[in-house]
C-alpha cells in the first residue's frame, strides 16, 4: 500500500479496506473482530487498537498480547501498517500496555 494513488483513494473514501486487507490481520482476525462489532478497517481505526483488544478480551475472544501488537501494527502508520513483531519490540509497546491497563482499571472484573 505504499502506492500514493491507493493512499489518495483511501483518503477520498473511494476505496474501502476490509479488516483482512490490513497488515497482520487475516480472515480469522476479521471474524473475531466482527464478533465485537468491528466490520471494517475504518471502524477498527475509529475505535483504536487498545480499545478493540480490550473488547476482545472482555468478550473472551482473545487475550494474547500478540493480537494487541497485530492491531496496533495494522493501524500505524496508516494505511501501510507495521509488522506486529516490530510493535512488540518497539517504543510503542509500553504505551500500549499502559493504555490497556487504564482500560482494565475502569472496568472491574477484566484482567
C-alpha positions as CSV (number, residue, x, y, z in Angstrom):
1,X,0.0,0.0,0.0
2,X,2.9,2.3,-0.4
3,X,1.3,3.5,-3.7
4,X,0.4,7.2,-3.4
5,X,-2.6,6.7,-5.7
6,X,-4.0,4.0,-3.4
7,X,-3.5,6.2,-0.3
8,X,-5.2,9.1,-2.1
9,X,-8.2,6.9,-3.0
10,X,-8.5,5.6,0.6
11,X,-8.3,9.2,1.9
12,X,-11.0,10.3,-0.5
13,X,-13.3,7.4,0.6
14,X,-13.2,5.9,-2.8
15,X,-11.5,2.7,-1.7
16,X,-12.8,0.7,1.3
17,X,-10.4,-1.5,3.1
18,X,-11.6,-4.7,4.7
19,X,-10.1,-5.7,8.1
20,X,-8.3,-8.6,6.3
21,X,-6.7,-6.1,3.9
22,X,-4.7,-4.6,6.8
23,X,-1.2,-5.8,7.7
24,X,-1.1,-8.5,10.4
25,X,-4.8,-9.3,10.1
26,X,-6.5,-12.0,8.1
27,X,-9.8,-13.8,7.7
28,X,-9.7,-15.2,11.2
29,X,-9.0,-11.8,12.7
30,X,-11.8,-10.4,10.7
31,X,-14.2,-13.0,12.1
32,X,-13.0,-12.3,15.7
33,X,-13.4,-8.5,15.3
34,X,-16.9,-9.0,13.7
35,X,-18.0,-10.6,17.0
36,X,-17.5,-7.3,18.8
37,X,-19.0,-5.2,16.0
38,X,-15.9,-4.2,14.1
39,X,-16.8,-4.9,10.5
40,X,-14.4,-2.6,8.6
41,X,-10.9,-1.2,8.7
42,X,-12.4,2.3,9.3
43,X,-14.3,1.0,12.4
44,X,-11.1,-0.5,13.7
45,X,-9.3,2.7,13.1
46,X,-12.0,4.7,14.8
47,X,-12.0,2.6,17.9
48,X,-8.3,2.1,18.1
49,X,-6.1,-0.9,18.8
50,X,-6.2,-0.8,22.6
51,X,-10.0,-0.4,22.9
52,X,-10.6,-3.2,20.4
53,X,-8.2,-5.5,22.1
54,X,-9.8,-4.7,25.4
55,X,-13.2,-5.5,23.9
56,X,-11.9,-8.8,22.5
57,X,-10.5,-9.7,25.9
58,X,-13.7,-8.7,27.7
59,X,-15.7,-10.9,25.3
60,X,-13.4,-13.8,25.9
61,X,-12.3,-13.9,22.3
62,X,-8.6,-13.2,22.6
63,X,-6.3,-12.4,25.4
64,X,-3.0,-12.9,23.6
65,X,-0.8,-9.7,23.6
66,X,0.2,-10.7,20.1
67,X,-3.3,-9.6,19.0
68,X,-2.7,-6.2,20.6
69,X,0.6,-5.9,18.7
70,X,-1.1,-7.0,15.5
71,X,-3.9,-4.5,15.8
72,X,-1.5,-1.6,16.7
73,X,0.7,-2.6,13.8
74,X,-2.2,-2.8,11.4
75,X,-3.2,0.8,12.2
76,X,0.2,2.6,12.3
77,X,1.3,4.0,10.1
78,X,-2.0,4.2,8.3
79,X,-2.7,2.5,5.9
80,X,0.7,0.7,5.4
81,X,0.9,-0.7,8.9
82,X,3.9,-2.2,10.7
83,X,4.7,-5.8,11.4
84,X,3.4,-7.0,14.8
85,X,6.9,-8.2,15.9
86,X,8.2,-4.7,15.4
87,X,5.4,-3.3,17.5
88,X,6.1,-5.9,20.3
89,X,9.7,-4.9,20.5
90,X,9.4,-1.2,19.7
91,X,8.8,2.0,21.6
92,X,5.0,1.8,21.4
93,X,4.9,-1.4,23.5
94,X,5.0,0.4,26.9
95,X,2.4,3.0,25.9
96,X,0.1,0.3,24.6
97,X,0.4,-1.8,27.8
98,X,-0.2,1.3,29.9
99,X,-3.3,2.3,27.9
100,X,-4.6,-1.3,28.2
101,X,-4.0,-1.2,32.0
102,X,-6.0,2.0,32.1
103,X,-9.0,0.4,30.3
104,X,-8.8,-2.6,32.6
105,X,-8.8,-0.4,35.7
106,X,-12.0,1.3,34.6
107,X,-13.9,-1.9,34.1
108,X,-13.9,-4.2,37.1
109,X,-13.5,-8.0,36.6
110,X,-11.5,-7.9,33.4
111,X,-7.8,-8.9,33.8
